[in-house]
Amino acid sequence: MDLAELVDQRLVRQLAEAAAAQVGSGAVRLLGDGGLLQALAKQLIERALELELQEHLRGAGADSPAGANGRTGAGRPGGPNGPNGARARRLLTEIGPVEVRVPRDRDGSFAPRTVRPRARRLPGLDRLVVSLTARGLSSGELVAHLAEVYGVELSRETVSVITDQVLDELADRRGRPLDPVYPVVFLDSVRSGRSGGPLVHLALGISADGLREVLGLWPAADGEHWPEVLADLAERGVREVWVLVGDAGAGLAEAAAARWPRTVVHTSVAHLLHAALRHAPGEDWSGLARALREICTAPTEAAALERLGRAEREWGPSHREVFRVWRAAWPLLAPGFRFGPEARRLLAGGGALERLHARLRRIEQTAGRVRDERAALKRVYLATLALESPAGAGRPWAGDWPAVREELWRGSRH
């Protein structure tokens, strides 16, 4: 039973009406120390604790001679359990610090769920810290923001302890069962910032319902380990991947063929562009990128090859190495022309991976470079949380997902 279920809804309405009247007058503020929401939170939390205690006392410990811990009536033989005053506690919450009184029972068996024993923070504050960290705030910026807006005083060490909790969440997610079929899986190797640091493998899947899902993160301290990554996905229940998108030069095609022979392996256009443009001067990147992207949007493979030849003639022999890279990757780029424009836009990544890399670069600018594997995993996982933001929950990645799914299925059976 959660807080909303415990609190009398009539009380909530009364508090909301009182709050609306006061806020409308402009005489009070909502957030921060002394804010109206603090007063409301205090009443709601204390009411929830009272209801939890009543529920507890109606249970086995209330009318029996012995409580849950074998004691009776605060140690008095034969005495029933009952209320035994309250203890003041200062809680840090996402709306600021709140002073509450936590009730006790005589035999000490009451362990409320609303405020856990010895807890000094409510879970909402931890979620706020994780969310702000995932969006690129450094520990120092986050501490200053919480103090200024909410009146909450946290140390940088506490922020680190809170964000370390996501590693347990990541471990749980790494072990959770997966769907048997994923129409598309993107594999990428990411670093925690532009200036290097430990490498982390990422698997991002599109489910049969068209929803984006982070399938896992794996440390890759010694380089590429795609066979191990694919084996982990298979052990967690993945029996079929229609299209696998990743780095063409990383041995991915061989690893996929050994695991799922019918899977179509498609090179990552973003990786391919990056690999090709490394051989060109910076002033030519914009024009070359535009010409190379036009190749990928051709209606057929024949039309794409014709555009490739035209781009080679236009840019001349000074960029021969750029086009050598592009032609070498063609066997893993050509399968994309089995699909229509919408499916090909999806296979290009939909911008999600590019946004992830950009977010990691921003985090590095504010928080600095990480040097160990644990910190790198934490940073990349925090950055991926934005990919599963509730704002996009339940919304397919492609507009007409049923049609795109049918295209992907047919193309994978080509």
C-alpha positions as CSV (number, residue, x, y, z in Angstrom):
1,M,0.0,0.0,0.0
2,D,1.5,3.4,-1.0
3,L,1.1,6.8,0.4
4,A,-1.7,7.8,-1.9
5,E,-3.7,4.8,-0.8
6,L,-3.1,5.4,2.9
7,V,-4.1,9.1,2.9
8,D,-7.8,10.0,3.1
9,Q,-8.8,11.6,-0.2
10,R,-11.0,14.1,1.6
11,L,-8.0,15.4,3.5
12,V,-6.1,15.8,0.2
13,R,-8.9,17.8,-1.3
14,Q,-9.2,20.0,1.8
15,L,-5.4,20.7,1.8
16,A,-5.5,21.4,-2.0
17,E,-8.3,23.9,-1.5
18,A,-6.5,25.7,1.3
19,A,-3.3,25.7,-0.7
20,A,-5.1,27.2,-3.8
21,A,-6.5,30.0,-1.7
22,Q,-3.2,30.9,-0.2
23,V,-1.1,30.6,-3.4
24,G,-3.7,32.7,-5.3
25,S,-3.2,35.5,-2.8
26,G,0.5,35.7,-3.5
27,A,1.3,35.7,0.3
28,V,3.1,32.3,0.3
29,R,5.5,30.4,-1.8
30,L,5.4,26.7,-2.8
31,L,8.9,25.4,-2.7
32,G,11.9,25.8,-0.4
33,D,12.2,26.2,3.4
34,G,8.9,27.4,4.8
35,G,7.1,26.7,1.6
36,L,3.5,25.7,1.5
37,L,4.2,22.3,0.0
38,Q,6.4,21.5,3.0
39,A,3.5,22.1,5.3
40,L,1.2,20.0,3.1
41,A,3.8,17.3,2.9
42,K,4.2,17.2,6.7
43,Q,0.5,16.7,7.2
44,L,0.2,14.1,4.5
45,I,3.2,12.1,5.7
46,E,2.1,12.2,9.3
47,R,-1.5,11.2,8.4
48,A,-0.1,8.3,6.4
49,L,2.0,7.2,9.3
50,E,-1.0,7.4,11.6
51,L,-3.0,5.2,9.3
52,E,-0.1,2.7,8.9
53,L,0.2,2.5,12.7
54,Q,-3.6,1.8,13.0
55,E,-3.3,-0.9,10.4
56,H,-0.4,-2.4,12.2
57,L,-2.2,-2.4,15.6
58,R,-5.2,-4.1,14.0
59,G,-2.9,-6.9,12.9
60,A,-1.4,-9.8,14.8
61,G,0.5,-7.6,17.3
62,A,-2.5,-5.5,18.5
63,D,-4.6,-8.0,20.4
64,S,-2.2,-10.8,21.1
65,P,-0.3,-11.1,24.3
66,A,3.0,-11.0,22.4
67,G,4.1,-8.6,19.6
68,A,6.0,-9.5,16.5
69,N,9.3,-9.4,18.3
70,G,8.2,-11.6,21.2
71,R,7.8,-8.7,23.6
72,T,4.5,-7.6,25.2
73,G,3.3,-4.1,26.1
74,A,6.7,-2.4,26.1
75,G,8.1,-5.4,28.0
76,R,5.2,-5.8,30.4
77,P,3.8,-9.3,30.5
78,G,0.3,-9.6,29.1
79,G,0.0,-6.0,28.0
80,P,-1.5,-5.4,24.5
81,N,0.5,-3.5,22.0
82,G,-0.6,0.2,21.4
83,P,0.7,3.7,20.6
84,N,3.7,4.9,22.4
85,G,4.3,8.5,21.4
86,A,6.3,9.7,18.4
87,R,9.8,10.7,17.5
88,A,10.8,13.8,15.6
89,R,12.6,13.3,12.3
90,R,13.9,15.7,9.7
91,L,13.4,14.3,6.2
92,L,15.0,15.6,3.0
93,T,12.4,15.5,0.1
94,E,12.2,16.7,-3.4
95,I,10.3,19.8,-2.2
96,G,12.7,20.6,0.7
97,P,13.3,19.5,4.2
98,V,10.2,18.4,6.2
99,E,10.0,17.9,9.9
100,V,7.7,15.0,10.8
101,R,6.8,13.1,13.9
102,V,7.1,9.3,13.4
103,P,4.7,7.4,15.7
104,R,5.9,4.4,17.7
105,D,4.2,1.4,19.3
106,R,4.9,-0.1,22.7
107,D,6.6,-3.3,21.6
108,G,8.7,-1.7,18.9
109,S,7.5,-3.8,16.1
110,F,6.1,-1.0,14.0
111,A,8.2,-0.5,10.8
112,P,6.3,2.1,8.6
113,R,6.7,1.9,4.8
114,T,6.0,5.6,4.3
115,V,9.2,6.5,6.2
116,R,11.6,3.7,6.5
117,P,13.5,3.1,9.8
118,R,16.5,5.4,10.0
119,A,15.7,7.0,6.6
120,R,16.7,10.6,6.3
121,R,15.6,11.0,2.7
122,L,12.4,10.1,0.8
123,P,12.8,8.2,-2.5
124,G,11.6,11.2,-4.5
125,L,14.7,13.2,-3.6
126,D,16.9,10.3,-4.7
127,R,15.0,10.2,-8.1
128,L,15.5,13.9,-8.5
129,V,19.2,13.7,-7.8
130,V,19.6,10.9,-10.4
131,S,17.5,12.8,-12.9
132,L,19.5,16.0,-12.6
133,T,22.8,14.1,-12.8
134,A,21.6,12.2,-15.9
135,R,20.9,15.6,-17.5
136,G,24.5,16.8,-17.1
137,L,24.6,18.7,-13.8
138,S,27.9,18.2,-11.9
139,S,27.8,17.3,-8.2
140,G,28.7,20.9,-7.3
141,E,26.0,22.4,-9.5
142,L,23.4,19.9,-8.2
143,V,24.2,20.6,-4.6
144,A,23.9,24.4,-5.2
145,H,20.6,23.9,-7.2
146,L,19.0,21.9,-4.4
147,A,20.1,24.4,-1.7
148,E,18.9,27.4,-3.7
149,V,15.5,26.1,-5.0
150,Y,14.5,23.5,-2.4
151,G,16.5,24.5,0.7
152,V,18.0,20.9,0.8
153,E,21.5,20.6,2.0
154,L,23.4,17.7,0.5
155,S,27.1,17.0,0.3
156,R,28.9,15.9,-2.9
157,E,29.6,12.6,-1.2
158,T,25.9,12.1,-0.5
159,V,25.2,12.8,-4.2
160,S,27.7,10.2,-5.2
161,V,26.2,7.7,-2.8
162,I,22.7,8.3,-4.2
163,T,23.8,8.0,-7.8
164,D,25.8,4.8,-7.0
165,Q,22.4,3.2,-6.3
166,V,21.8,3.1,-10.1
167,L,24.6,0.4,-10.4
168,D,22.4,-2.0,-8.4
169,E,19.5,-1.1,-10.7
170,L,21.8,-1.7,-13.7
171,A,22.8,-5.1,-12.3
172,D,19.1,-6.0,-12.0
173,R,18.4,-4.9,-15.5
174,R,21.3,-6.9,-16.8
175,G,19.8,-10.1,-15.4
176,R,16.1,-9.5,-16.4
177,P,14.5,-11.7,-19.1
178,L,14.1,-10.1,-22.6
179,D,11.6,-10.6,-25.3
180,P,12.1,-13.5,-27.7
181,V,11.9,-11.3,-30.8
182,Y,13.4,-7.8,-31.4
183,P,12.8,-6.4,-34.9
184,V,15.9,-4.1,-34.5
185,V,18.8,-4.1,-32.1
186,F,21.5,-1.3,-32.2
187,L,24.9,-2.1,-30.8
188,D,27.3,0.6,-30.0
189,S,30.6,1.2,-28.1
190,V,30.5,4.5,-26.2
191,R,32.9,6.3,-23.9
192,S,32.0,8.4,-21.0
193,G,33.3,11.5,-22.8
194,R,35.2,12.9,-25.7
195,S,38.7,12.7,-24.1
196,G,38.7,8.9,-23.7
197,G,38.1,6.8,-20.6
198,P,36.8,3.2,-20.3
199,L,34.7,1.8,-23.1
200,V,31.2,0.6,-22.6
201,H,29.1,-1.6,-24.9
202,L,25.4,-0.6,-25.3
203,A,22.5,-2.6,-26.7
204,L,19.4,-0.6,-27.6
205,G,16.4,-2.6,-28.9
206,I,13.1,-1.9,-30.6
207,S,10.5,-4.3,-29.3
208,A,7.7,-5.9,-31.4
209,D,5.5,-3.1,-30.2
210,G,7.9,-0.5,-31.6
211,L,9.1,0.7,-28.2
212,R,12.7,1.7,-27.5
213,E,14.4,-0.4,-24.7
214,V,17.9,-0.3,-23.3
215,L,18.8,-4.0,-23.3
216,G,22.1,-3.8,-21.4
217,L,25.4,-2.2,-20.8
218,W,28.7,-4.1,-20.6
219,P,32.2,-3.0,-19.7
220,A,34.7,-3.4,-22.5
221,A,38.0,-2.6,-20.9
222,D,40.0,-4.8,-23.4
223,G,38.2,-3.8,-26.6
224,E,35.3,-5.3,-28.6
225,H,33.5,-8.3,-27.1
226,W,30.4,-8.6,-29.4
227,P,30.2,-12.5,-29.2
228,E,29.9,-12.2,-25.4
229,V,27.3,-9.4,-25.7
230,L,25.2,-11.4,-28.2
231,A,25.6,-14.6,-26.0
232,D,24.3,-12.6,-23.0
233,L,21.2,-11.4,-24.9
234,A,20.5,-14.9,-26.1
235,E,20.8,-16.3,-22.6
236,R,18.3,-13.8,-21.4
237,G,15.7,-15.1,-23.9
238,V,16.4,-13.3,-27.3
239,R,15.8,-16.0,-29.9
240,E,15.4,-13.8,-33.0
241,V,16.7,-10.4,-34.2
242,W,15.6,-9.3,-37.6
243,V,18.1,-6.4,-38.1
244,L,21.3,-5.8,-36.1
245,V,22.8,-2.4,-36.6
246,G,26.4,-1.7,-35.5
247,D,30.0,-1.0,-36.4
248,A,30.9,-2.8,-39.7
249,G,34.5,-3.1,-38.8
250,A,34.2,-4.7,-35.4
251,G,33.6,-8.3,-36.3
252,L,29.9,-7.9,-35.6
253,A,28.7,-9.7,-38.8
254,E,30.7,-12.9,-37.9
255,A,29.4,-12.8,-34.3
256,A,25.8,-12.4,-35.4
257,A,26.0,-15.1,-38.1
258,A,27.2,-17.6,-35.4
259,R,24.4,-16.6,-33.0
260,W,21.4,-15.8,-35.3
261,P,22.2,-16.9,-38.9
262,R,19.1,-15.3,-40.4
263,T,19.8,-11.8,-38.9
264,V,20.4,-9.0,-41.4
265,V,23.5,-7.1,-40.2
266,H,23.4,-3.4,-41.2
267,T,26.3,-1.0,-40.7
268,S,25.8,2.0,-38.5
269,V,25.6,5.0,-40.9
270,A,26.9,7.3,-38.1
271,H,29.9,5.1,-37.5
272,L,30.5,4.8,-41.2
273,L,30.4,8.6,-41.7
274,H,32.8,9.1,-38.8
275,A,35.2,6.6,-40.2
276,A,35.1,8.1,-43.7
277,L,35.3,11.7,-42.8
278,R,38.5,11.1,-40.7
279,H,40.3,11.0,-44.1
280,A,39.1,14.5,-45.1
281,P,40.0,18.0,-44.0
282,G,37.5,19.6,-41.6
283,E,36.4,22.3,-44.0
284,D,35.1,19.5,-46.4
285,W,33.1,17.6,-43.8
286,S,29.8,19.3,-44.2
287,G,29.7,18.9,-48.0
288,L,31.0,15.4,-48.0
289,A,28.5,14.3,-45.2
290,R,25.6,15.7,-47.2
291,A,26.7,13.8,-50.4
292,L,27.2,10.6,-48.5
293,R,23.9,10.8,-46.7
294,E,22.2,11.4,-50.1
295,I,23.5,8.0,-51.1
296,C,21.8,6.3,-48.2
297,T,18.4,7.9,-49.1
298,A,18.4,6.6,-52.7
299,P,15.3,4.6,-53.5
300,T,17.2,1.5,-54.7
301,E,20.7,0.1,-54.4
302,A,21.3,0.8,-58.1
303,A,20.3,4.4,-57.7
304,A,22.6,4.6,-54.6
305,L,25.6,3.2,-56.5
306,E,24.9,5.8,-59.2
307,R,24.9,8.6,-56.6
308,L,28.1,7.1,-55.1
309,G,29.9,7.3,-58.5
310,R,28.7,10.9,-59.0
311,A,30.0,11.9,-55.6
312,E,33.3,10.4,-56.3
313,R,33.6,12.3,-59.5
314,E,32.5,15.5,-57.8
315,W,34.9,15.4,-54.9
316,G,37.8,14.2,-57.0
317,P,40.9,12.1,-56.3
318,S,41.9,14.2,-53.2
319,H,39.2,12.3,-51.3
320,R,39.9,8.8,-52.7
321,E,40.4,7.4,-49.1
322,V,36.9,8.6,-48.0
323,F,35.2,6.7,-50.8
324,R,37.5,3.6,-50.3
325,V,36.1,3.3,-46.7
326,W,32.5,3.8,-48.1
327,R,32.9,1.1,-50.7
328,A,34.6,-1.4,-48.3
329,A,31.5,-1.1,-46.1
330,W,29.0,-1.5,-48.9
331,P,28.2,-5.2,-48.3
332,L,26.8,-4.2,-44.9
333,L,25.2,-1.0,-46.2
334,A,23.4,-2.5,-49.2
335,P,20.9,-4.6,-47.2
336,G,19.2,-1.4,-46.1
337,F,17.9,-0.9,-49.6
338,R,15.5,-3.9,-49.1
339,F,13.5,-1.6,-46.9
340,G,11.4,1.5,-47.5
341,P,12.3,5.1,-46.5
342,E,10.7,5.0,-43.0
343,A,12.4,1.7,-42.1
344,R,15.7,3.1,-43.3
345,R,15.3,6.2,-41.2
346,L,14.8,4.0,-38.2
347,L,17.9,1.9,-39.0
348,A,19.9,5.1,-39.2
349,G,19.3,5.3,-35.4
350,G,16.6,7.9,-35.2
351,G,19.1,10.3,-33.6
352,A,18.9,8.4,-30.3
353,L,22.5,7.2,-30.2
354,E,23.8,10.6,-31.5
355,R,21.9,12.3,-28.7
356,L,23.4,9.9,-26.2
357,H,27.0,10.6,-27.4
358,A,26.2,14.4,-27.2
359,R,24.8,14.0,-23.7
360,L,27.9,12.2,-22.5
361,R,30.1,14.9,-24.0
362,R,28.1,17.6,-22.1
363,I,28.4,15.6,-18.8
364,E,32.1,15.3,-19.3
365,Q,32.4,19.1,-19.7
366,T,30.7,19.7,-16.4
367,A,31.7,16.6,-14.3
368,G,35.1,15.8,-15.8
369,R,36.6,12.6,-17.1
370,V,36.1,9.3,-15.4
371,R,39.0,6.8,-15.2
372,D,37.6,3.5,-13.9
373,E,35.1,1.0,-15.2
374,R,32.6,1.4,-12.4
375,A,32.3,5.2,-12.9
376,A,32.1,4.8,-16.7
377,L,29.2,2.3,-16.4
378,K,27.4,4.6,-14.0
379,R,27.8,7.7,-16.2
380,V,26.7,5.9,-19.4
381,Y,23.7,4.3,-17.6
382,L,22.6,7.7,-16.2
383,A,22.8,9.1,-19.7
384,T,20.7,6.3,-21.1
385,L,17.9,7.0,-18.6
386,A,16.9,10.0,-20.8
387,L,16.4,7.5,-23.7
388,E,13.6,5.9,-21.7
389,S,12.1,9.2,-20.4
390,P,8.5,8.9,-19.3
391,A,7.7,11.6,-21.8
392,G,8.2,9.1,-24.6
393,A,6.9,6.0,-22.8
394,G,4.4,4.0,-24.8
395,R,5.1,5.8,-28.1
396,P,6.4,3.8,-31.0
397,W,9.7,4.9,-32.5
398,A,8.3,4.9,-36.0
399,G,5.2,6.8,-37.0
400,D,3.4,3.9,-38.8
401,W,5.0,1.1,-36.8
402,P,2.9,-1.8,-38.0
403,A,3.8,-1.0,-41.6
404,V,7.5,-0.6,-40.7
405,R,7.5,-3.8,-38.7
406,E,6.1,-5.7,-41.7
407,E,8.8,-4.1,-44.0
408,L,11.5,-5.2,-41.5
409,W,10.2,-8.7,-41.3
410,R,9.9,-9.1,-45.1
411,G,13.3,-7.6,-45.7
412,S,14.9,-9.9,-43.1
413,R,13.5,-12.9,-45.0
414,H,14.9,-11.7,-48.4
